[in-house]
Each structure stands twice: as C-alpha cells, then as structure tokens.
C-alpha cells in the first residue's frame, strides 16, 4: 500500500487555515485586551463603603428606621491620583435585588407617562393605592416606593463643591417615558415609608433621581448615577462628604458605598474585558503554536483515502 | 354511459353496445394496469332490446362490500317475463368498478350496486398507518429526556426559590412579601420556573422538521436523475415524513419479476415433444428446425402452437392499419401469443366466445366454452374449446411445471420435460408447461354443470371453483415446455453491488421457482458462485425434514461466518411456511447471520411475514416491488418502494416512494436518504441546542435574581428568538451536503454512519447539550462581568446576552454546515443583520420597553468588544476540538471531505477513484494469498472507533459459542442482540 506522509501543496491549506485562524484571534485579541486594560487602568475610581461606619448604634435597623434621629455622617476621602472632570458620583448597593420578579414588574409605564392615566395601576400591587382612601399613588409600584434617599454633599479642601444633578437620567426616559405633566400624588403617604419622598410640584420627567432609580439593575450589585462634579480634582486632595444616611440596607444585610469615578472610552474602571482578552488571545496563540508543533511531530496527510477504514489494511486481523 | 365518462358507482352491466355484448373499460385509475379488460353483460341479459331495459325487474344478491378489486361474487335473478327464476352468477367480469373509463364502447347500461364509500375504491381508500422513522423515535426519546430534565429544574429551583424567599426575601422590605399569604403562594415560584423553562422543548422543532421533510420529499420528486425517461415516470414520494429512514435502511426485501427484471417477456426457447428448439441461437423463433417443423405441420408442434394461441385471456384488437395488437393481462400470455403469431399461428379475433385463428392462411374457428382461470394457488390455467370444424372438445392447459406434470396421463414420460424445465431455469428463463386433452362430450356436459354451480356459489367460490377445475385437469398430454426470458433491468447488478457495499442486506422474495430465482440472483450480483460464495438450501416437505435442514444450515452459517465466503440461504415457500409457524427463533437467528437470502415460491402474506420478522429484530427494512402481490410487504415494511411498472400501479400506490426503475434505488437511499438523515440530525439537535441555550441563561440569571423566576429577556425577544432569530438559518440545512453525491456513490460504505445512527443518538445529543450549557455559561459570565456596576441596566444587559447568543448561533451554524451555497451564507449572516434591523425597529418605538436600547448599545465600544469576546471564548474550544478530531481522529466522513477539498473538485474524483481502485486491487491480491483478508472486516474499525457504534448492545447470544472471538467484530453488522 502506498503511504502518504505529509502530503504537499493544497493539503496544507486546512491546517494553515485553522492554525492561521487561531493565530489571528491571538494577534487581534491581545492588543485589544491591552488597550482596554490601559483605558480601564487610566480611570480613577474611589469607592467608599459607608453603611457600617455611619451607624454607631448597635440596633442598626432601629436606628435607620427612626425618623427623628440625625443621620448625617461625615466621610473623608483622599484622592490618590488626579481626576479629570467630569467626575461621576455613583451610589453602589450590594445585595439589593432590583431584579426580583416581584419587584421588577411593580410599576406602570402608562401611569408614568400620561397625565390621564393616573388611575392605571396594574402591576403596581402592593403599592398601588394609598392606604386610607384608595386613591391611586403616582408613581405607583414597589420600585418608585423604594426610591434611594441617601444624599451627599461634597466639599473639596473645606470648600463646597457643586454637584451637578442635571442630566443624570437618559434623555429618552425624560422625553418619552416620564410625562412632563405628570406630578407625584399620594406618594409615600402610607404608614410604611419606603424611600425618598418626591416634590409634588415637579413633574416626573424632571425627577431625575427617580428616573435613574427606575432603570432597574439586572444584578444584585449595581451602581446608579447620583450626579457629577464638573471640575478636576488634584492628587492628594481631600474630599469631605456629608452623607444623610437614610436608606435602609441593614435589615437585609445589604451594603452601601459611594463611588467617584472618571470614565474612558470603554466606560468606568473594569479590568474584566482587558484581562479576558489578553488571556484568550494568549491561549489562542498558545494553541496555534501547539497545533504547529503537533503537525510537525505527527503529520497527517489530509484527504488520504488510505485512512478510510474500509481501505485500510488491518494488521490486527489474524490471517 | 358514453365512452369518456368515468363511472361513479359500481354497476352491474345490463346492456352494452359495442363489439359483441362487452364493455371494455380501462382501469388505470384503479389498479394502474393500462391494458383493457373486458366486461360482459350477464347471460340472462344478453340479447335484451334497448326498449326492454327499463322494464327489467329482478333481484341482485351481493356480498358485503370489500376492497378486493379482483373479485365480485354476486347472483342475479330476473323476474318473469324475463327468463325464468334461474339464479345466475355475477362476477367481476360483469361489473364496472368505480372510476373506470370505458373504451371501445358506444354505451352501456347497468344498475348501481354500491356507491360512495362502499365501492371497491372507497373501501380500499383507507387511512394508511402512519409510519414513524427511527429518527423520529429517537427525537421523541430525547424530547422525553429533556422534559424530565425540565421537570427536575422546575422542582429543584422552585424549592430553592421558596427556601430563599423565606430565608432572605422576607427581610427585603422593598419586595414587600405578605407575611400571611395563602398556602398556594408556594406554587408561584415553581410555576414561574415552569414558564421560563417551557421553551426548553422547542415547539419550532416540529414545524421545522415538517417543513424540511416536505422539502426532502420535493427533492425526490424533482430529482431529474431519478426520472424514468423511457416510461416518462418521475420519482415520487407519497409519504413525505420518512425520508430519513431511507438513510438507515439495513435490509432490502425485493421482489424479482418486474423489480429486478424488466417484466418484458420474450419467448426464447421451447421443448416440444422432446425436441429442443432455440438452444443454439438462443431464439426459438429463428430456429430453422422449428420453422421447418411448423411448415411441415408436425402434429406436436401444431398442438403446441394452438395451446399457445388459445389458452389465454388475450384480446386481439385490429388496428386501423390492419395489424393485430394483443391486449393481455399477463405478460407471459402476451409473449406466447406473439411468438405463436410469429410462427404463423395468428389469433385474429375473439368475438364473444368465438376465436378465429389463421394458420398458414387457413382459417380455424374455435368456440371457447369455459375458462378455468389462473390463480396463484392453482398455478395453471385451462380453457375448454370446441373445434368448430370437427366438433371435438379440447381442454388446453398451461402452467408451472410442478402444477402441470402431475396432471400428465399415466404412462407419459415426463423426464425430458423435467430436464428441459431445469435447464431453462438455470438460464434464468421462466418456464411454462403446456398440455392438452380431448374431452368426451358427456364428460364435459357433466363437468360443466358442476362448474356452473361452483361459479355461482356465494361462499368460498374461489376454493370451490378450484376444486371443480381439478376434476377436469388430469390425464393431460404434456406437449412441451416454453421458456420466456425476462431481462434484468438496466443497472441492477451495479445497484445491488453498491447497496451491498454500503452494508445493506438483500433478501429476494419471489413467487418464482427456486432455480430461476438463483439464476437471477447470480446474474444481479446478489449471490456469488463457488468458491467465493456458498448457497445453503433449506428444504424439506415435512416438519422434521425442514427442522433438520434448518439446523444444518444454521450450523454451517455459524461456523463459516468468520470466513470470507459470501453465504446465502435459499428457502422455498413450503419450507418457509413450516419454519414461520414452528421454528421462528432459529430462523430469526439465521436471518441475523445471513446477509443474503432467497425466498422462492412465497405468497404475498409470507413476504409480509418476513418483513415483520426482520422488523421484530429491530432492523430497518425497505421493501421494493412492483406488483399487487408485493403490496402487503410494501405496506408492512418501514419503507415501501413501488416500481411503477408493467404490472400496474398497485404497488406504487401502496408505497411510500415510487420510482420508475430499480436502479434509482441507490440514489434514493445513498443520496436522498443519507442527506435527509444528516440534515435532520443536525436540525433537530440544533433546535434543542438553541432552546436549551436560552433556558440555561435564564436559569443562570435566576441565581442572581433571588431565584424568583425573573426572566432576563423580555417577552418580545423570547418570542422572536425562536420564531425569527434562530429558525431561518438552520432551515438552509436542507441545502447542506457533507459530501458530494459522487463521493457518496463511490464510497457507499459511508452510509454506515446513518445506518448505525451515528449522527443522532444520546451521545451526540449530550455533546449538543454540553455545548449549549457551555455557551450559556460563557455568554452569561462575560455579560455580567462586562456589564457590571453602573452598566448593569436590565434591558441593556439582556440585549447584550441576547446578541451574544445570536452571534454564537451564527458561528455554530456556520461551523456545522459543510457546504456553502449563496443561500446558506445569506440566511446565516443575513439573519444576523436582520436581528439588528428588527431590534433597531423595536428600539425606535417609544412605548416598547427596549426603546433606544439597541441604538445606545451599538454606540458603545464595549458592546462590540463584549460580543467578540463571547464569540471567541464560545467558539474557540469548539473549533479547536473539531480541528483536533478532524486531523487526528478523523471519521470516514472527514477523510472523504478532506479528499474532496484538498484535491479540488477537478482532481478529487479521478484520484480518489483510482486510489480506491488500486486499494481494491491490493485487497484482491492480498485476498488471494491470504484468504482471511475478508471483505467484511472493513466495517470493523468504523464501528469500534466510536463509543456509540452500535445502537443495540452486543448482548450475549446463543451463537457466540460457535464464533472465534474476532468474528464478533468482523461481523458487527450482523451481531445484534435478538
């Protein structure tokens, strides 16, 4: 029987294609990864978890539920690297399930948009109507009811810094999802207060904190935009934040943090994509090299019908 | 009734105006036979005037409606003044069946007997039993497994959800669970998971499969390579649901006459009174001796010719040009009459019962008194004729030798005829013995009376008539034997060779005699002569003899199964009857061991029984035939193929597939069956893959959403995912060809992959299951990490995950497709573009939940980077694994694919062919020196290289003891647990 080892010409093409494909993936992925990693590394991100330190009492739930006590809390953050404006201010909640089936559905988009639809409260249970008269709550539902109500005021080197709270919500939400002629009514009037109250003079389309909050997060750890600091901050500057620590994350073991972050083309600081790209690219290059070595050590001719089992002489078969 | 009008009900003829009192209907629509049949008015009505017709009063007794179109046994009794109270039999010959066309008839008058669904056509219309392919059965099993998996998921996650709810969610004030809620709230979370997982079993799979199956059938209908130009018959798939089974055929049971042969009978040789004619030239009609004998009025030869001319039901029709055309119901009769005409004994006309024969310009008149019809039990037919010149009555008979020779008068030496018949049969010729006897008028009159009685009996008429016929058919003078050639169809040996190479076992079931069957089997490569092959006979007349014979054959089969001999066994109908009723187990073992079998002299019901037997061993059977006697076998088999041949359309109508010629069978199986199997295998598993993928993502998400059963995807996306995003690209799999048709034809062994079910089985399905799980994990993990923190907005994140799935699908389909036509590329990548177009559209509707989402995402570099990452991580290992297998552990399909691709389309065929040929030569050389290099060992590595090699386990079986250890693998195809 003839032997075909190695083969020639076109027979290499399939090998070349696959090895080439892997090399190409490697060659493309590694630079992209490095670029994203660089972008991510260049952003400056300051995270200050304050939920534990801002409550001195032992009974944290009791403390937070008491409306009488002063909940102001002062935090000092030193900036390690210079931060270029605009600096985004986020609040970060952990172990908060905005994606819970019961929670995520508890809203009514019609009611948020149309003035006449105030009594459209489908899906809003158990925060659909006020406890006393049964009047519809605007905005209804658990999401609006549990609106985050911690507030922050910043000062840089003892000088107050203005926080720009305009345009923190999506324009599309402000224009098309929340009515400019819809005003809050019967909101947070019940016995159980959920979160923030809303100014009944301001239409929903301008209640940007509410709009941001109502863009529910898909993950139990999430950040939402609080505002922006438009000015730059120098390295080793000290930021003083006075936090009104109102929001109850204590009863379910959630955490709260304040995040200051600059952005790059890839978004905030997130090394995941960069690391993943570099790793995958590396593995692909490694695989391609492995295939080459395998091919050199153990060449197989492609398309050799001698390898068809019914064409193969069978040495094992006893004659 | 006018000539063209189709009949709507079944009618009894009363009066017919045409050539003699006969209507000549065409029954093509009913049984497909294109020859004309004569139908006559019953004797009491003959001679009635037109005016009298509407005054007729009488009673017709008819049987309960049935679907046998060859029988109609009824009685008529006319009231006075028309003939006396005489009961007169009515047969099928006096009946016009529904949807016949009248020909050569001016008008006919009759009475409707049955109408509507009670007619023969209506009765036989019946709903055919739905056939389930092996693939469908497998898909159903897998669906069941997925259903169980789904239930498990629902129960486990439902329970976990309730636990989490009580442990955690009640503390989460923002969810505001009611503390004293009703008990049934415990069902809410499991039901939500049930909803989430309901798409795990793709409903679209049924729709897609039905769609592609109907396309497979259309491909068969459209196939120009299966168009029979000669008879203008296209291939047709009547059953659109079982194309995949074609690719999994393991046994082909074939009829002989008309299926392997052309059923075009030509009179070749004869033996008259001990003299052989036609032995030298092979054509008796040109044999000078015979011509001389005819010219010299040799009495034997004249008698022989008269029987040839008269003993039949042929109708001569004078065409306008003066030549005479014969319309015969049997091809043999046609051949005989034509041959006689060539020997100057011309049947000129048959008017009523009067036949006119011209012999050397001498006119002879005969009156046909009775016809003792042919039945498959009697195996002979006779006519009683009155010679109008001499007034003598003769009985003319013809039939199979074993039905005729015992009827010879005592003292006649039939040895020569036995020899002649044997000799002809060895040449593959069909033989008939002809005989005659002069009847005494008294004998005839007496017999005629009882014949009439038998014919008018309502019960068991067939049997009684046969009994009466027996009384007359004895003491015959055997005149000689005729030999008629039935040529093999074009390409039959090649087709059988290729199909056998592909691992299909052939059984030939024929009503013909053993020697003819063996001869034909040799001619068409079904069996090989010594020393390559060996034919084992199972015979015997008594139960003991048959048992011994069977035991002996079985023993030989067990011992020699390791040798390279091509073993086959032959059994006749008599022995088969005994075997099937007493020794089924032994016979089953025998059929499992033997690749080839010849069954001769079998009845239609035996054919069906054999099919049933093979089916009971879990083999996929295909039955192919052309005649009415094959219908039961065709209906019984997993796949029935009918040849639209000369014996009418009965078989083709009953069959799942009808083809014009036997040779198209290889294309039907190797091309259509194989592609259908491959395509369905991919389509069905892919359908599960995509549904599982989306479900797994949902399940993974539930772990991050408090196990509350939140759906990550919105309802629009979920709906569109199954209907639009993922269904269209995969449908183009109907165009996919893993190997070119030519390669498949050259390497028919590749069919084994389909037969063994290598492409769709729990193992491959597990692969797809694993792939969907892996892809779901990849998509989910990358998405939640890339879109973490401030980006973790619900709508955006869900759209990223959805885009990731769609991208991966596009790559998966691309990777799994083998051939790339423009349509396939368009469907795959056009679908991806359509996904974006559709989502841009939805994203521009302000009221939709997805408003602006897609636009926002497409502007983010991180969206694209994430998707590329998902594709890379998702496809990298799949690609690497595939490459590794392709190169270092290639399947036979891979090797042939490489051969096709690497050599380019121009070189491939030539090179591969020569290579295969040289390999074969090598093998043959090796085979001659080392006899153990056997052909069947070719299957061994193929089967052993995959864990899923056999779908039936090699259970311990009784014949293991007799086999050397290695033969287990050398005949794996035949060792199946039974």
Boltz contact constraints between the chains, C-beta under 6 A:
constraints:
  - contact:
      token1: [A, 1]
      token2: [B, 922]
      max_distance: 6.0
  - contact:
      token1: [A, 10]
      token2: [B, 902]
      max_distance: 6.0
  - contact:
      token1: [A, 11]
      token2: [B, 902]
      max_distance: 6.0
  - contact:
      token1: [A, 18]
      token2: [B, 883]
      max_distance: 6.0
  - contact:
      token1: [A, 25]
      token2: [B, 872]
      max_distance: 6.0
  - contact:
      token1: [A, 90]
      token2: [B, 790]
      max_distance: 6.0
  - contact:
      token1: [A, 97]
      token2: [B, 706]
      max_distance: 6.0
  - contact:
      token1: [A, 99]
      token2: [B, 705]
      max_distance: 6.0
  - contact:
      token1: [A, 99]
      token2: [B, 710]
      max_distance: 6.0
  - contact:
      token1: [A, 100]
      token2: [B, 175]
      max_distance: 6.0
  - contact:
      token1: [A, 100]
      token2: [B, 706]
      max_distance: 6.0
  - contact:
      token1: [A, 100]
      token2: [B, 708]
      max_distance: 6.0
  - contact:
      token1: [A, 101]
      token2: [B, 708]
      max_distance: 6.0
  - contact:
      token1: [A, 101]
      token2: [B, 709]
      max_distance: 6.0
  - contact:
      token1: [A, 101]
      token2: [B, 710]
      max_distance: 6.0
  - contact:
      token1: [A, 102]
      token2: [B, 175]
      max_distance: 6.0
  - contact:
      token1: [A, 103]
      token2: [B, 175]
      max_distance: 6.0
  - contact:
      token1: [A, 104]
      token2: [B, 710]
      max_distance: 6.0
  - contact:
      token1: [A, 126]
      token2: [B, 176]
      max_distance: 6.0
  - contact:
      token1: [A, 142]
      token2: [B, 176]
      max_distance: 6.0
  - contact:
      token1: [A, 146]
      token2: [B, 174]
      max_distance: 6.0
  - contact:
      token1: [A, 172]
      token2: [B, 851]
      max_distance: 6.0
  - contact:
      token1: [A, 172]
      token2: [B, 852]
      max_distance: 6.0
  - contact:
      token1: [A, 176]
      token2: [B, 846]
      max_distance: 6.0
  - contact:
      token1: [A, 215]
      token2: [B, 793]
      max_distance: 6.0
  - contact:
      token1: [A, 216]
      token2: [B, 794]
      max_distance: 6.0
  - contact:
      token1: [A, 217]
      token2: [B, 792]
      max_distance: 6.0
  - contact:
      token1: [A, 218]
      token2: [B, 792]
      max_distance: 6.0
  - contact:
      token1: [A, 218]
      token2: [B, 794]
      max_distance: 6.0
  - contact:
      token1: [A, 218]
      token2: [B, 797]
      max_distance: 6.0
  - contact:
      token1: [A, 219]
      token2: [B, 704]
      max_distance: 6.0
  - contact:
      token1: [A, 219]
      token2: [B, 784]
      max_distance: 6.0
  - contact:
      token1: [A, 219]
      token2: [B, 792]
      max_distance: 6.0
  - contact:
      token1: [A, 222]
      token2: [B, 792]
      max_distance: 6.0
  - contact:
      token1: [A, 223]
      token2: [B, 789]
      max_distance: 6.0
  - contact:
      token1: [A, 223]
      token2: [B, 790]
      max_distance: 6.0
  - contact:
      token1: [A, 251]
      token2: [B, 171]
      max_distance: 6.0
  - contact:
      token1: [A, 251]
      token2: [B, 173]
      max_distance: 6.0
  - contact:
      token1: [A, 252]
      token2: [B, 171]
      max_distance: 6.0
  - contact:
      token1: [A, 252]
      token2: [B, 172]
      max_distance: 6.0
  - contact:
      token1: [A, 265]
      token2: [B, 861]
      max_distance: 6.0
  - contact:
      token1: [A, 266]
      token2: [B, 862]
      max_distance: 6.0
  - contact:
      token1: [A, 267]
      token2: [B, 862]
      max_distance: 6.0
  - contact:
      token1: [A, 268]
      token2: [B, 790]
      max_distance: 6.0
  - contact:
      token1: [A, 272]
      token2: [B, 785]
      max_distance: 6.0
  - contact:
      token1: [A, 272]
      token2: [B, 786]
      max_distance: 6.0
  - contact:
      token1: [A, 273]
      token2: [B, 786]
      max_distance: 6.0
  - contact:
      token1: [A, 273]
      token2: [B, 865]
      max_distance: 6.0
  - contact:
      token1: [A, 276]
      token2: [B, 869]
      max_distance: 6.0
  - contact:
      token1: [A, 280]
      token2: [B, 872]
      max_distance: 6.0
  - contact:
      token1: [A, 280]
      token2: [B, 873]
      max_distance: 6.0
  - contact:
      token1: [A, 287]
      token2: [B, 880]
      max_distance: 6.0
  - contact:
      token1: [A, 300]
      token2: [B, 887]
      max_distance: 6.0
  - contact:
      token1: [A, 302]
      token2: [B, 898]
      max_distance: 6.0
  - contact:
      token1: [A, 302]
      token2: [B, 902]
      max_distance: 6.0
  - contact:
      token1: [A, 303]
      token2: [B, 898]
      max_distance: 6.0
  - contact:
      token1: [A, 303]
      token2: [B, 899]
      max_distance: 6.0
  - contact:
      token1: [A, 303]
      token2: [B, 902]
      max_distance: 6.0
  - contact:
      token1: [A, 305]
      token2: [B, 899]
      max_distance: 6.0
  - contact:
      token1: [A, 305]
      token2: [B, 912]
      max_distance: 6.0
  - contact:
      token1: [A, 305]
      token2: [B, 915]
      max_distance: 6.0
  - contact:
      token1: [A, 307]
      token2: [B, 895]
      max_distance: 6.0
  - contact:
      token1: [A, 308]
      token2: [B, 892]
      max_distance: 6.0
  - contact:
      token1: [A, 308]
      token2: [B, 895]
      max_distance: 6.0
  - contact:
      token1: [A, 309]
      token2: [B, 941]
      max_distance: 6.0
  - contact:
      token1: [A, 309]
      token2: [B, 942]
      max_distance: 6.0
  - contact:
      token1: [A, 310]
      token2: [B, 749]
      max_distance: 6.0
  - contact:
      token1: [A, 310]
      token2: [B, 938]
      max_distance: 6.0
  - contact:
      token1: [A, 311]
      token2: [B, 919]
      max_distance: 6.0
  - contact:
      token1: [A, 314]
      token2: [B, 937]
      max_distance: 6.0
  - contact:
      token1: [A, 317]
      token2: [B, 937]
      max_distance: 6.0
  - contact:
      token1: [A, 319]
      token2: [B, 930]
      max_distance: 6.0
  - contact:
      token1: [A, 319]
      token2: [B, 932]
      max_distance: 6.0
